[in-house]
Amino acid sequence: MRIVVHGQQAFGKAVLEALLKRGENVVAVYVAPTKPGAKADPLLDAALAANLPVHQPASYKDPKVWEEFRALKPDLQVMAFVTLFVPEDFLNIPTHGSIQYHPSLLPAYRGASAINWPIIKGETETGLSIFWPDNGLDTGDVLIQKKTPISDTDTLGTVYFDRLFPMGVDAMLEGVDLVKAGKAPRIKQDESKATYEGRCGPGNAHIDWGKPWEQIDRLIRGCNPAPGAWSKLADNTVKIFDAKPIPATSPKGIAGKLGEIVAVEADGITVVCADGRFKVTRVQADGPKVGAGEWAKSAGIEKGAIFT
């Protein structure tokens, strides 16, 4: 079966290498265009290392791009982390169409921030879907789904890199096998259960210290490592990546103003919220991520300073 791999970044590279390792006939690779001054995409590097033809169209609406794709005589397009819109007619050029990875249990959490939102919203489970893409946003029929729990200490990083990434590579291989065997299902998504939260960006990541600790905790974890939950200290934006909640057993346990730093120690700072405190241990201000205690010392942060 003639396979075209389409994707980018580390996940795209991992899928390509997994297919090549087991001897699949990958005939070409499509990669997101390289931005001026940016490092080469890991998938691009892997494709060149394997001496595979590489295509980087800026748009998939160009008839010449379609002709180029048809000339490859593809049987299946395997889409691993694709951000450009690809029209359905292009997706259907391969003999068996195209299959795509999405890091949620579709139809829940369609869109670009499908890992952030389940954590932020307090879900106890998420997963991945391999589906048949169409012209909609993650609306195509489902081929495979895999589930994984979300613990009360999981971050975006642990859910993705520890589980959804490796599970996704295996699921894409499983999807290829099902297509080759002629046993690949097409399960309609239940539109009544569909959710879409939009991209989780800096505007969604602002910490409101007047919220309950559980909401703040989920926000910090769901934005770690990106986009990074943040708060203002004077005129400086401080991103908070690691913070342990300390729920108050009584109102006296709060003992401070909302957002107030009530302790500055070598291993971190302690900040007041609506119903408890947080021991913040890793932050980013003007430079790289550092220990919160180290940052407080270098920036001259003292007890009584208030995050807003």
C-alpha positions, 0 to 999 in steps of 0.5 A, a space after each residue: 500500500 502506497 502511503 503518504 505521511 502528512 504532518 509536522 513536529 515530533 509527533 509527525 516524525 514519530 509516526 513516519 519513523 514507526 511506519 518505516 521501521 515496520 517496512 511500510 511503503 511510504 512514498 512521500 511526506 507532506 510537511 508544514 511550510 518552513 517559516 523564515 528563520 525557523 529551525 527545520 521541522 523534525 518531520 522534514 529532517 526525518 523525511 530527508 534522512 530517509 531519502 523521501 520526497 518532501 512537499 511543503 505547499 502553503 495551501 491545499 486549494 491550489 490545483 497544482 498541489 492536487 495534481 502533484 498529489 495524484 501523481 504519487 498514486 497514494 492509497 492512504 494519507 496518514 495525517 499526524 498533526 496537521 494544522 492547515 485546512 485540507 479540503 475534503 476533495 484532496 483528502 479523498 484522492 488516495 484510494 482509501 482516503 485519509 486518516 487523522 489523529 486528534 487528541 480527544 474523544 471525539 466529538 468532545 473537545 474538537 479544535 486546537 486545544 483538545 488536551 488543555 480543556 479537559 484538564 481545565 474543565 475537571 474531566 477525569 478521562 480523555 483520550 484520542 481519536 483516529 478519524 476520517 477527516 472531512 471539511 468540518 472541524 474534527 467532524 469526520 467519522 471515527 475509526 479508532 478511540 483510546 482512553 486514558 485517565 486524568 489524575 489530579 496531578 496531571 498536566 498538559 505535558 504529562 497527558 500528552 507526552 507520557 500517554 497521548 503521544 505514544 498511544 497515538 503513534 500506536 493507534 495510527 499504526 493500528 488504523 493503517 492495519 485496519 485499512 489494509 485489511 479492509 476492516 476499518 470502520 466509519 463510526 458517525 460522531 454523535 453531534 448532540 455530544 459535540 463540544 468546542 472550546 476554542 484555542 486556549 491562549 494567554 487570554 484564557 490562562 490568566 489566574 484569578 486568585 479569587 477563584 476556588 483552589 480547585 479551579 486555579 489548580 486545574 488552570 495551572 495544570 491545563 496550561 503547563 507547558 503551554 500557554 502557561 497560566 499567568 498573573 501580574 506582579 506590579 507591571 510584570 507578567 509571571 507565568 506559573 507552571 508548578 504549584 501545589 494547592 493547600 486547601 484551607 480547613 477554615 477561613 483562618 487558614 487563608 490568612 491573607 489578601 487574595 493573590 498575596 504572597 504570604 511566604 517566600 522560601 528557598 523552595 518557593 513562594 506561598 500565594 493566597 486564593 479564595 479558599 486556601 493557598 498555593 505553594 508555587 515552585 516553578 515560574 517564568 518571568 523575563 527569562 527561562 523557567 526557574 524555581 520560584 524561590 530562586 526567582 523571588 530572591 533574584 527579583 527582590 520579591 518579598 512577603 506581602 507582594 500581591 499578584 493581580 
